[in-house]
Amino acid sequence: MGSKNLTARSAQTASVGWHGDGGGLYLQCTAAADGSINRSWVYRYRASNRERYMGLGPLADVSLAEAREKATAARKLRLEGIDPIEARNAQRTAARLEAVKAMTFGQCVEAYLQTHEIGWRNAKHREQWHMTLTKYCRLISDLPVQNIDTDLVLKVLTPLWTSRTETAKRLRGRIERVLSWAKERGLRDGENPARWSGHLDEMLASPSKIAAVRHHPALPYAEIPQFMAELRERDSLSALALEFTILTAARTSEVIGGMEWAEIDLDAKVWTIPAERMKAGKEHRVPLSKRASKILQSLDHRSKRLFPLSNMAMLQLLRGMRPNLTVHGFRSCLMDWAHETTNFPKVVIDMALAHKVSDAVEAAYRRGDLFTKRAKLMAQWSEYCAKSPASPAIIPLRTTALDLSARRGKGFDTSS
């Protein structure tokens, strides 16, 4: 290798510049802003017709003897035709991958939630994700995510599958999403053991056969005029909020969960709900009937929120009137009334309820929001709600045994 030119003492006192020790080992000394000198070891060599500089660490951490050992190891790699910088980079990459692949399922859950929950507007939704993936996944939380297989997934799901079917169904989907995330991050390989179609559906009973879908209890639409007459006799903000909610077919959260005057245009009779307050994450324009507009005009315009009520205010009022009903069920009531007594197309009714379009072809052709047609629908709904309870029931315009059978088969799901 040749003679050594540096000593431990001379290295500690070396001035600014490059100081060779022989065999490609150098001590690089640079001036710092505070007047001191930064000293670090560098192995210099040529590879692929270019000079390369391999840092070996600062003098404060790497002694002269240690620097010589590192330089010797680098020279041995050069004799074998290996670039020492490339070899070190490959070694570091492999170490990082091994560390990453050792991530547990629980760590992946936390990483997944941190990545995605910023886009979840509903606090309850975030809490449910956290709760289900921690409480019910304790069996696999501390296991490497690459080791999660079908047997482990089944051990998590099976105890819940018949007793808490809906929870188990959602949990399966969430586990699948986390494992899919882990695969995309290079933390695991192979098929997703939590996938349903063509896999777990062969090992677990269909959720629909275990527990029927629970629908929100709804008032028969023929009883709406009587109910609305009773509601209008109540002098309270919660009564006005409930009436407005029914007239607009809105969700509870959309009415008392932050509805502000900035969303209302009384002249145009439009309520524009911003995307961040909608379940589907898309802005929704609601046509206001005369009665709905009148309710808004009666409110305190000095308050930022139109209905500053608790989440339970309308439900508590409803329990005092019809104990077995839910506020959400009135959306089903409007849907039944519209289908049974009007000629409005299904697409108009769905858009009035802000339902997500499930048919890809229909979604591709529907570009507008059918606001004018929806305004006519909501005006007729308001008129029906204001009918005298003594009036005869409306005779359906187009009801056949086949129609009724088909409609009953399309229950009003709680996910609406």
Secondary structure as UniProt FT lines:
FT   HELIX           8..13
FT   STRAND          17..22
FT   TURN            23..24
FT   STRAND          25..31
FT   TURN            33..34
FT   STRAND          37..47
FT   TURN            48..49
FT   STRAND          50..58
FT   TURN            59..61
FT   HELIX           64..79
FT   TURN            80..81
FT   HELIX           84..101
FT   HELIX           105..116
FT   HELIX           117..119
FT   HELIX           123..135
FT   TURN            136..137
FT   HELIX           138..141
FT   HELIX           145..147
FT   HELIX           150..161
FT   TURN            162..163
FT   HELIX           165..184
FT   TURN            185..186
FT   TURN            193..194
FT   TURN            196..199
FT   HELIX           200..202
FT   HELIX           207..210
FT   HELIX           221..223
FT   HELIX           224..232
FT   HELIX           237..248
FT   HELIX           252..256
FT   TURN            257..258
FT   HELIX           261..263
FT   STRAND          264..265
FT   TURN            266..269
FT   STRAND          270..273
FT   HELIX           275..277
FT   TURN            279..280
FT   STRAND          284..287
FT   HELIX           290..297
FT   TURN            301..302
FT   TURN            311..312
FT   HELIX           313..321
FT   TURN            323..324
FT   HELIX           329..341
FT   HELIX           346..352
FT   TURN            353..354
FT   HELIX           360..365
FT   HELIX           371..385
FT   TURN            389..390
FT   HELIX           401..408
FT   TURN            414..415
//
